[in-house]
Amino acid sequence: MHEAPPPTPASPPASGAVPAEPLSHGLKQRHLTMLGLGGVIGAGLFVGSGAGIAVAGPAIVVSYLIAGALAMLVMRMLGEMSAAMPASGSFSVHAERALGRWAGFSVGWLYWFLLVVVLAVEATAAAQIAHGWVPGVEPWAWVLLFMVVFTAANLTAVKNFGEFEFWFASLKVGAIVVFLVLGGLAVFGLLPDTDPVGMANLTGRGGFLPNGWSGVVSGVLTVVFAFGGLEVVTIAAAETDDPARAVGRAVRSAVVRILFFYVGSMLVIVTVLPWTAQQAGLSPYVKVLDAIGVPSAGQIMNIVVFVALLSALNANLYGSSRMVFSLAERGEAPRGLLKVSGGGSRGAAGGVPRRAVLASVAFGFVSVLLNLVWPDTVFLYMLNSVGAVLLFVWALIAASQLRLRARLEQEAPDALALRMWWFPYLTWLTLAGLFGVLVLMLTDEAARPQVLWSAGATALVLLVAVGRQWRDRRGDAVSTDG
């Protein structure tokens, strides 16, 4: 193992000349593309979408369009910055360059905390499914097995992570494509023993907007967080041979296709079955497959959800390790985390931040234990404290893009290989949309604790960031006076 170069300056020029990463370049374009497609196709879609349908009815399609458009705009902004200035810390590095050290520190640590806490939810949920298949093995043993396997995969060459995600994402994307085909055939009565359903389920039982536009808004609050995970694409881009080109292609292909998969799935579901048939906590996909006569639909979807959970666990472990490594590069985390495996920056087994992986998985293990021992107290507080963090991260991405775009246009216009649409108007509209979602969450009794706890966690991190910056400035002043 060897130590990475010293951290880069806090505010380098906004040019395309970014210091070379000591990490491996083992990811291929196909890895990044499938990571972008599969990164957000998880249990939130396959199971959690039932809660959105229950509150919005057929208009859940509109809720997904709104939430998906918001996520697509954020990804376009992030793609623009990452193509111009690829870095393993992605939006944390961009925030530091645009707004200052306090912003890079805050968004980096908040996102790391979000990933390692959610990792525990995914590991525990996957263990419960596996326990149902093999009751003789306790859930904690499954959790241990999953964590060990994916830790080992992330400790070896980065291409192993890429291969895991490629095949996981391929299965999820394949499952949705098959679902869309079967559902489309069922809509037109082209499957055995089925009749065309027409528009009855879209217009009956209260109409397309059975709960009015307030139902659409509630649906947005329910589904918007399902789009979290796209950000890992821009983190992973730094470990490809051509980061600028790779992230541009991945962002362009992922956002449109994900909107198609999400919105297309919801349209099939609410067309094939009445929206009143859906229940929160139960997969609407299973209900549709059962209705059109697919045998063992429940077990098939259990397998898909299981793979989705393991995929998200793998991606979160990868993303958290690279984020904390990037923080260490910039002096915002212990320098001991800068150790990377030997073999050269492009070696097959080199350039892996093993200490950063172990630090992330260690906190992940702690989160899992808290989830198993105190799921309704300590871990619930932790989960609430990251509940709205994704919106804060997205808001800082938008704020960073506002500042960096202007600097890039002046200093390095050729670096803008991927541009945000209708800048700066859509950026400001995105910020307004994110602020609106936060306000709506505050008015929602169920979502309010998440906003308040997340705001508290964010305030604490900001306080530490400002304190560190003040301490450093004071130290510099003392050195100058001396």
DRENTORDO-658315 format. One record per residue: x negated, y negated, z negated of N, C-alpha, C in turn. Coordinates in steps of 0.001 Angstrom, whole numbers, plus 500000, padded with zeros to 6 digits. Each point is the difference from the previous one (the first is absolute). Layout:
XYZXYZXYZ
...
//
This chain:
499151501194500000500849498806500000499113498752500000
500509498899500557499234498771499999500924498839499706
499406498877499614500813498854499618500213499098501194
501214499462500085500343499124501111499252498683499867
499927499223501078499377498687499945500712499100499014
499361498898499575500621499071499060501304499466500540
500906499516499114501282499488500454499833498810500923
500968499857500906499967498887500941500361498716499285
499642498857500526500349498733499380501501499847499870
500396499162499033501431499853499714500760499407501171
499401499095500738500721499344501089499160499953501261
499844501119500685499241499998501230500754499254501082
499322499609501057500701499311501065501052500881500636
501062499389500439501097500761500606499659500350501426
499047500801500190499616500443501329500117501486500072
499822500518501183500095501431500156498782500722499489
498932499290499639498770500638499546500132500396498552
500423501205499750500206500512498654498871500952499656
499425499906498779498933500912499629500422501449500168
499072500819500472500320501409500242500326500722498713
501034500835500042500383500795498842499048501184499848
499656500383498751499166501180499797500797501286500074
501305499900500261500840501188500051499851500717501338
500431501254500016499925500800501214500975499482501049
499709500296501283500910499654501089500574501283500585
500558500844499128500444501321500429501431500087500462
500773498899499908501396500029500431500107499693501487
500887500714500667500237499817501427501302499222500212
500209499554501222501212499258500320501250500824499713
499964501296500288501182500837499761500318500080498511
498947500004499143500229499994498550500724498726499592
499497498865500496500555498717499594501431499836500507
500247500421501236501342499880500563501007500826499200
499642501240499685500922500846499243500118499548498551
498931499404499456500087499441498651501000498851499988
499975499190501055500958498912500093501426500486500156
500173501089500749501342500542500199500508500726498763
499121500779499386500436500834498889499891499361498638
499261498868499919499741499397498703501239499601499226
501048499585500712501212499557499300501158500980500157
499770501105500704501066501000500135499853500978498844
500699499734498919499845500813498798501319500315499339
499920500349498727501202500371499256500987498843499920
499490498750500068500895498850499977500968500009501161
499572500514501143500880500111501161500852501253499917
499369501140499760500717501278500063501013500178498872
499720499424498833500911500151498850500582498660499575
499139498993499829500435498715499460500982499255500873
500031500301501292500924499285500893501453500257499645
500275501096499305501368500281499582500563498923499099
499158499420499132500454498931499110500353498751500800
499224499720501050500304498848500834501310500154500741
500262501192500537501257500249500707501181499866499041
499813500438498760501086499948499023500419498570499682
499085499030500109500354498614499666500328499161501227
499468500362501170500204499183501199500936500632501010
500232501312499900500820500673501002499280500061501336
500726500040501112499356500037501315499064498814500244
500239498892499289499164498808500170498593500195499448
499704501186499474498626500288499579499050499859501187
500547500187501204499197499808501214499478498563500053
500859499041499641499590498591499981498994499768498874
500217500632498854499059499862498884498609500466500403
499941501131500701498707500508500449499385499097501066
500835499418500856499481499061501004499361498788499330
500656499472498978499471498825499294498708500353499257
500042501085499221498809500400499239498864500396500933
500347500702501086498981500417500948499378498817500719
500824499004500340499465498799500652499049499266499075
500348499928498714499129499356499016498657500726499916
500058501327499913498772500790499939499197499861501296
500677499941501138499323499893501284499263498668500114
500600498926499513499350498696500035498774499969499100
500129500581498820498845500065499088498871500797500641
500337501119500630498977500821500631499359499280501183
500760499218500721499420499246501118498971498994499475
500344499322498908499062499057499392498753500716499505
500218501107499334498876500767499461499155500572501126
500657500435501064499266500511501146499145498922500655
500535498780500085499234498891500576498712499767499218
500114499938498673498816499730499173499037501174500000
500539501214499983499141501184499938499277500246501313
500631499667501114499334500149501294498857498987500131
500197498802499459498974498964500071498898500208498976
500372500503498816499050500166498895500244501323499291
499678501119500627500257501299499359499148500187498749
500615500530498948499283500249498743500758501054499222
499277500782499204500644501071499240500985499459498973
499811498728499593500929499395499048501182499340500666
499997499914501335501111499475500778500548498704499418
501270499981499610500658498776499589499406499381498746
499309500783499169499319499427498837498838499124500449
499241500486500996498909499209500568500548498763500696
501090500156500754500591498865500700500484498946498998
500622500428498923500492499055498996498847499235499362
498884500687499758498836499330499416499444498952500949
499913500343501281499460499058500976500931498817500233
501297500246499901500965498943500291500310499123498795
500161500624498828500522499283498839499024499893498842
498975500838499992499027499943498907499874501339499288
498977500081499135499718501255499299501174500467499155
500712499055499387501115500382499141501039500816500781
500230499620501262501010500688500806499536501397500390
498735500127500444499474501310500365499982500946498820
499573499499498844499977500806498775501405500460499642
500944499062500011501361500305499541500697501005500897
499997499741501317500734500885500899499332501363500078
498653500044499886499298501284500044500333500885498818
499937499436498799500271500802498803501485500347499875
500872499089500396501437500308499950500339501144500947
499426499961501192500288501067500959499406501323499534
498806499961499431499389501226499475500893500601498906
500473499139499088500864500466498909501287500580500552
500584499364501011501217500497500646499781501404500546
498894500210500716499762501294500631499805501111498979
499223499745498948499710501084499051501200500328499116
500908499048499812501219500299499245500986500784500869
500187499554501240500904500707500906499483501400500295
498680500145500018499385501314500194500549501024498999
500212499558498761500521500903498972501420500439500312
500812499089500531501376500340500367500000501053501095
499143499801500993499941500927501125499510501374499571
498963500040499181499468501283499539501027500759499171
500699499277499129500993500637499141501190500513500820
500463499199500967501132500422500827499644501212500857
498790500009500573499563501154500796499891501246499128
499542499812498770499881501138499079501364500587499654
501001499145499862501351500496499699500538500844501150
499745499593501239500437500787501158499274501342500027
498680499957499796499213501241500017500419500927498866
500340499433498850500461500810498861501309500708500335
500866499340500782501250500639500428499748501197500901
498922499947500784499650501124500862499312501116499230
499140499614499053499240500986499202500208499665498528
501120500421499419500315499628498612498963500464498985
499239501024500343499007500514499056498841499066499759
499809499021500878498907499029499853500588498692499486
499507499545498844500532498786499388499683498762500844
500855498965499923499764498783500794498627499374499766
499525500018498730498702499372499730498873500705500756
500140501325500194498980500744500728500005499610501484
501199499762500541500083499545501387499373498614500152
500297499124499049499408498657500040498477500095500005
499480500836499109498548500177499924499440500502501327
500681500969500593499544500549501278499986498917501084
501091499227500103500075498958501026498892498968499819
499802499578498758499004498965499742498590500502500311
499736501241499662498673500564500264499766500116501510
500998500517500721499851500189501450499762498673500710
500801498991499669499868498740500723498817499165499521
499615500204498759498754499367499550498819500577500772
499978501324500138498922500652500756499984499516501447
501192499876500599500067499546501397499474498581500141
500282499147499016499556498613500070498549499815499592
499421500996499328498589499929499624499085500430501143
500558500708500962499206500434501145500137498982501130
499580500363501184500008499065501126501390499417500223
500040498723500372501277499314500164500851500646501091
499368500714500921500785500651501052500928501065499416
499659500554498809500887500969499362501303499326499579
499869498789499420501197499228499675500806499744501267
499300499596501063500671499704501255500737501200500562
499384501191499913500645501209500520501225500370499170
499870499927498658501157500269499146501156499097500406
499738498691500098501061499052500305500541500184501417
499121500368500933500449500205501373501048501108500069
499719501131499358500932501133500072501219499786499119
499823499364498832501154499668499171500945499067500768
499425498955500574500822499035500729500646500638501224
499269500876500666500556500681501175501231500807499619
499937500691498863501153500796499563501196499099499693
499735498879499303501097499093499644500614499369501239
499146499534500900500508499389501229500761501037500825
499453501219500080500678501071500733501358500313499403
500081500017498661501270500287499334501048498938500335
499589498728500024500952498937500312500427500060501465
499063500305500891500355500114501418501026501106500209
499770501165499369500956501110500106501347499590499423
499975499293498863501245499540499378500756499051500928
499264499074500622500647499048500903500605500709501214
499300500992500526500513500743501151501260500777499621
499923500754498893501159500788499560501180499088499652
499693498900499288501067499069499636500636499364501222
499165499615500983500541499416501229500887500975500749
499580501258500066500824501024500658501319500203499260
499929499955498663501218500167499202500971498833500221
499467498798500120500846498818500219500831500160501272
499388500560501037500692500158501282500657501374500157
499995500812498922500664501295500027499329501009500898
498688499902500149499270500882500898499392501210499291
500210500098498696499543501173499259501137501008499893
499680501287499819501057501008499848500936499665498835
501274500200500199501024499792498962500050498560499501
499661499042500827500106498592499602500840499250501017
500686498972499530500783499106500853499379498604499935
500149499219501048499476498622499942500603499243498823
499166499289499275500493499286498815500429498579500330
499513499479501124500397498652500372499548498963498985
500821498950499846499648498885499110500782500041498693
500718501103499767500900500040498844499283499740498690
498833500594499799499299499844498724499330498638499854
499802499298501130499417498659499934501049498930499713
501220500257500428501039498976499872501077500351498967
500100501270499607501002500395499006499504499808498579
500889500310499051499678499944498569499407498656499580
500708498951500351499551498666499614499275499261501098
499787500647501131499328499342501107498491500066499904
499331499315500927498540500015500039499398499319498778
500718499026499427499531499279498807500973500247498848
500058501219499470501002500301498973499811499190498725
498787499617499697499728499206498800499544498588500354
500292499582501226499651498648500424498488499805500139
499627498741500192498587499693500144499236500168498699
500709499956498869499325500269498722499502501443499957
500732500904500662499539501384500095498743500115500843
499937499209501079498793499992500838498802499515499190
500212498934499232498920499452499166499551501027498966
500964500670499354499643501047499033499239501122500681
500391500301501236499286501021500756498561499601500266
499778498723500319498631499518500226499161500188498737
500563499647498855499259500163498736499670501463499744
500872500887500452499793501434499770498925500567500917
499932499513501254499148500664500985498699499276500308
499854498732499620498831499235500432498687500624499528
500026500594498803498756500551499464499602501307500687
500935500582500753499661501209500757498972499717501093
499847498710500365499043499646501050498594499769499447
499845500073498681498667499883499422499133501184500404
498762499752500315499092501065500425499365499709501344
500646499121500771499419499613501283498640499333499830
499793499361498839498771499240499780498749500867500068
500144501299499695498834500885499973499351500102501374
500781499770501055499444500060501355498846499017500150
500184498779499497498968498984500165498813500254499074
500221500697498899498888500398499134499168501065500700
500694500962500615499308501098500673499286499550501258
500451498919500624499405499560501261498520499708499872
499555499591498810498588499686499800499116501232500156
500589501198499959499209501229500114500189500662501366
500267499178501005500038500482501380498818499401500759
499707500540501179498869499504500788500232498591500534
501258499672500305500330498681500543501186499457499222
499757499445498781501101499592499124500981499024500633
499495498995500698500892498980500561500976500612500998
499487500818500899500857500627501010500937501026499359
499462500772499040500785501067499376501188499449499233
499767498958499202501101499471499193501033499319500888
499559499352501075500952499376500910500931501018500626
499435501101500491500822501037500627500923500657498982
499483500259498795500808500672498977501180499137499572
499760498706499809501074499103499567501050499864501096
499543499828501241500953499845501104500915501218500133
499423501187499895500793501213500210500850500351498790
499475499750498800500671500471498785501280499236499701
499951498669500068501147499236499514501252500271500825
499864500069501311501168500219500852500540501410499818
499090500978499961500447501382499863500628500256498634
499459499377498980500573500199498664501403499399499936
500179498824500585501350499434500067500944500958500722
499500500615501079500820500950500759500367501204499139
499020500558499283500266501180499178500966499672498863
499766498878499313500853499644498865501410499645500454
500085499014500890501317499527500430500719501088500790
499271500720500839500614501091500757500566501080499093
499247500363498976500476501012499051501273499547499303
500008498753499527501173499502499289501219499953500918
499783499608501262501118499937500934500595501385500239
499153501008500123500482501376500170500778500456498772
499453499719498822500617500472498750501396499418499816
500131498664500156501306499374499743500966500205501149
499507500486501155500908500324501114500533501416499877
499151500936499600500403501408499904500922500233498813
499706499374498860500778500216498778500557498694499462
501139500038499313500506498798499333499005499525498943
499853498697499875499037499488499023500392500384498571
501282500244499775500456500379498656499543501405499609
499496500765500960499518501346499678498614499981499381
499313498833500049498636499918499490499995499658498514
498978500491499317499839499742498574498557499649499704
499821499077499062498644499641499577499307501217499398
498761500223500369499239501126499468500073501248500845
500940500049500936500125501150500894499595499586501409
499293500860500685499495499654501327501124499961501030
500210498853500654501014499952501067499614500860501196
498704500253500164499542500859501091500513501423499805
499956500490498764500490501344499703501491500084500293
500743498978499607501448500012500232500330500058501496
499258499237500786500246500006501438499638501352500610
498859500536499630499575501297500540500972501108499601
500491499935498758501014500969499562501275499858500840
500379498741500255501252499750500720499950500499501439
498811499970500616499927500436501406499561501462500112
499942500683498840499800501441500015498568500481500064
499044499178499570498602500451499964499816500877498763
499618501271500163499855500884498836498840499574499101
500196500192498701498969499692498992499517498560500099
500929499078500275499621498597500166499339499442498747
500527500388498835499438499506498745498550500390499818
499685501264500288498616500459499842499082499373501041
500506499839501214499196499349501043499631498586499570
500982499257499494499732498627499592499130499962498756
500130500988499126499104500075498840498549500105500439
499769500797501042498636500145500522499501498673500560
500863499313500747499613498719500595499711498971498910
500862499924498992499790499055498894498726500344499242
499763501290499795498784500452499318498758499524500756
499995500184501303498865499547500818499884498481499946
501143499310500036499980498539499941499388499508498701
500331500648498898499453499612498700498488500237499936
499558501147500502498565500288499989499255499035500925
500609499664501108499401499042500923499824498648499325
501038499534499317499924498715499311498969500044498879
499928501125499285499008500159498936498586499872500574
499766500681501100498688499964500652499658498584500462
500962499330500642499767498651500508499779499007498870
500746500141498908499849499079498876498658500171499312
499542501247499894498688500231499403498911499381500870
500131500170501294499038499402500931500034498473499892
501196499412500106500121498546499977499513499393498704
500312500639498866499564499455498712498488500060499854
499379501068500476498540500114499880499297498954500858
500508499749501203499372498988500856500238498598499469
501144499772499396500260498668499465499078499691498827
499848500959499085499143499728498846498536499950500417
499620500739501051498641499915500538499750498598500556
500980499469500743499859498660500559499905498956498891
500770500178498933499906499083498858498598500038499395
499436501191499898498638500125499460498996499328500930
500205500112501316499110499342500961499932498502499776
501126499434499590500076498545499828499779499569498559
499551500933499162499722499668498618501222499881499123
501151500530500447501244499902499240500356501295499283
499124500997500088500162501279499305498597500476499629
499884500963499082498665500472499589499142500414501195
498744499558500000499114500287501130499680501485500126
500214500756498946499765501439500079500894500684501024
501123499360500326500923500567500983499497499846501431
498864499308500184499452499801501334499238501208500522
499784501000499178499284501188500459500790500717501086
499324500284501101500624500775501065499138501206500293
500599501035500565499268501228500276498959499772501088
498936500773499977498911499855500952500353500591501346
499059499878500922500207500547501333500112498941501063
499793498715499579500082498939500993501414499473500116
500094498748500371501325499373500054500924500654501013
499433500683500997500836500678500982499844501514499924
499342500466498953499805501430499869501290500735499744
500000501296500338501238500781499884500502500057498575
499077500081499039500419500108498604499572498783499204
499477498983500677499516498827499295501018498883499957
499645498973499212500818498802499956501324500143499290
500115500929499066501246500177499240499806499410498601
500854499056499566499862499392498671500522500935498904
499181500971499653500472501072499114500366499507498612
499232499059499460500340499495498671501327499237500027
500234499290501071501274499288500135501161500988500098
499790501117500714501027501045500093500279500570498620
498925500325499256500162500603498673500658499035499017
499646498716500090500625499015499114501497499900500273
500369500023501266501418499896500362500769501240499581
499418501170500244500706501224499656500064500178498483
499005499485499275500029500092498536501191499225499450
500208498771500520501155499236499549501286500662500474
499939500628501188501158500733500482500371501144499069
498990500719499499500254501073499043500647499454498735
499515498862499515500591499376498814501463499662500262
500281499449501185501379499658500353500887501242500042
499469501096500543500759501249500059500324500491498598
499016499963499107500222500443498625501063499147499316
499931498678500219501006499120499415501382500305500566
500051500348501283501274500333500631500562501306499462
499125500948499692500446501293499478500400499922498526
499275499174499226500211499954498548501017498935499609
499887498809500575500905498886499642500623499398501257
500802500782500731500549499489501274500962498839499814
500691499941498865501038498984499808499546498822499149
498735499996499607499515498887499176498747499389500614
498839500529499642498733499405500445499905499970501518
500261501156500643499851500035501453501059499153500688
501195499936499431501053499166500595499573498540500008
499354499544498914499507498628499956498931499774501068
499113500986500164498966499891501034500630499932501388
500996500840500219500658500038501309500720498686500282
500673499445498983500664498712500168498995498892500280
498797500120499405498998498945500160499424499949501402
500219501042500798499551499967501402501184499976500964
501219499939499452501198500110500828500104498956501086
499580498753499705500102498926500985498624499532500474
498941500694499611498650499586500369499819499975501516
500641500940500695499869500039501456500425498671500627
501059499385499475500451498717500534498975498910499730
499362500017498821498955499026499705498814500178500948
499649501267500273498895500288500921500334499482501394
501213500283500458500409499527501325499986498473500068
500429499339498923500012498534499993498582499442500097
499049500621499322498613499546500080499400500274501378
500428501083500638499562500268501384500460498861500905
501253499590499861500533498917500829499287498683499716
499779499710498714499305498755499641498572499995500530
499344501157499939498626500106500509499976499778501512
500971500571500701500031499870501463500221498552500418
500800499268499243500210498587500299498689499230500000
499148500285499015498720499294499879498973500504501005
499888501325500125498939500561500838500250499804501483
501251500011500420500289499831501426499468498651500492
500237498959499206499531498674500397498478499964500080
499329500632499051498538500017500003499463500819501165
500625501118500283499547500848501099500161499297501348
501105499282500169500217499307501262498941498938500251
499462499428498916498966498984500136498611500604500146
499708501046499212498640500505499907499730501231500866
500987500856500193499764501244500753501277500438500709
500477499221500946501263500358500685499929501336500732
498800500389500437499869501277500708500265501191499092
499914499798498677500238501098499055501479500324499855
500870499117500496501445500214499870500505500916501109
499620501258499894500433500989500990501477500341499843
500504499868498801501414500266499698500541498760499306
501062499426500529500504498738499461501404500153499424
500224499283498915501333499934499411500932499251500939
501224500512500163500970499357500875500435498640499433
500213499026500876500600498712499659499417499400498717
498689500046499914499325499407498841500141498478500058
500252499338498840500128500532498649501439500248499566
500958499837500939501414500007499603500436501344499420
499604501099500646500400501309499481499281500328498700
498799499466499815499305500220498723500763499330498862
500413498745500237500783499309498977501348500688499777
500620500492501067501267500707499863499827501271499179
498870500688500198499726501210499224499835499675498522
499267498939499704499841499582498601501348499663499373
500847499318500754501334499682499490500815501267499757
499873500973500918500713501261499837499546500762498768
498692500031499762499474500690498814500463499309498726
499981498670500004500489499257498838501485500285499774
500760500082501093501425500294499891500258501376499399
499209500996500410500162501345499442499726499990498500
498960499274499573499685499920498569501136499341499220
500561498937500559501117499326499332501198500929499889
500290500720501071501127500937499976499764501117498989
498748500444499878499693501024499000500228499476498595
499711498728499774500234499404498684501483499944499658
500843499873501013501447499947499758500616501386499897
499220501031500345500491501375499940499588500622498658
500986500450499254499710500486498650499037501185499985
500120500877500998499140501177500034498578499655500414
499853499017500905498666499655500512499285498960499160
500750499244499168499389498908499247498817500432499129
500082501133499265498838500388499186498726500195500819
500141500505501228498818500206500828499329498670500332
500813498990500348499430498694500336499310499390498781
500657500070498849499440499381498796498722500699499547
500015501334499990498796500730499609498883499794501020
500341500008501272498985499777501034499434498587499914
500871499032499710499528498623499835499057499898498810
500326500735498927499115500004498836498642500595500315
499996501133500733498731500631500380499200499085500917
500692499344500933499324499083500914499411498812499249
500766499452499055499507498868499208498761500384499201
499995501219499455498849500462499228498756500100500886
500166500593501194498866500124500923499524498624500450
500938499096500291499629498641500389499237499297498893
500422500202498755499320499389498865498555500483499907
499813501318500185498646500556499983499178499431501163
500618499897501177499294499491501187499558498557499805
500902499168499502499666498592499767498937499884498917
500109500827498961499000499988498935498614500371500510
499943501007500859498713500408500584499417498888500865
500870499361500778499521498932500877499496498812499184
500717499661498946499570498902499126498678500333499316
499862501260499560498754500421499347498820499908500955
500214500448501243498917499966500990499589498561500318
501006499120500155499678498604500287499259499353498842
500416500338498787499323499443498832498561500496499934
499816501303500336498648500554500017499132499331501039
500584499731501189499241499310501051499619498586499562
500940499338499303499714498626499544498877500000498973
500021500983499085498950500095498982498650500255500651
499978500889501017498763500310500703499451498769500708
500906499209500610499571498783500704499430498987499023
500664499837498859499535499051498990498641500440499439
499839501347499878498754500513499450498842499770500948
//
